[in-house]
Amino acid sequence: MTSERFIQDNYTAWTDEECTSMGIKKMDGDYKPIPFGIISLGSTAIDAGNISNRFVMGRYTKKVGSELKSFVSFLYSIPLTYSFTATIKCDTMNTMWKIEQAFREYFYKNKTYHINYKGTVVPVRVGFPESISSEKTAQYQVGT
């Protein structure tokens, strides 16, 4: 067990009274619970093959004064492709497989969401690639 894991398992859950009774000082800081994940932006690209006609009519809502007004105008949408990297730290291989199963169940097919950007509804498609890599790293220490 690494010292980082020991701190995460024990010091974050112990109260001030428990630390004082054991003769140790409570540690302050941001200790991430296991499992936790980090999502990083990998790359962005313009999907030139899916650019539509420049003269597409679009409807958007804008605040003018104190009221919302609907407008119609020509929109030139630029389709973008974003690539993200998700790093998930977990304690056991069993937990890793459960997390991967949840990803695959939810994102097996592409999902379409709609977000509102400056009064315009923008469709967003989210999906995972066919293959997901998993890496197992372990540390063992004997003695001190």
Secondary structure, 3 states (H helix, E strand, C coil): CCHHHHHHHHHCCCCHHHHHHHCCCCCCCCCCCCCEEEEEEEEEEECHHHCCCCCEEEEEEEEECCEEEEEEEEECCCCEEEEEEEEEECCCHHHHHHHHHHHHHHHCCCEEEEEEECCEEEEEEECCCCCCCCCCCCCCCCCC
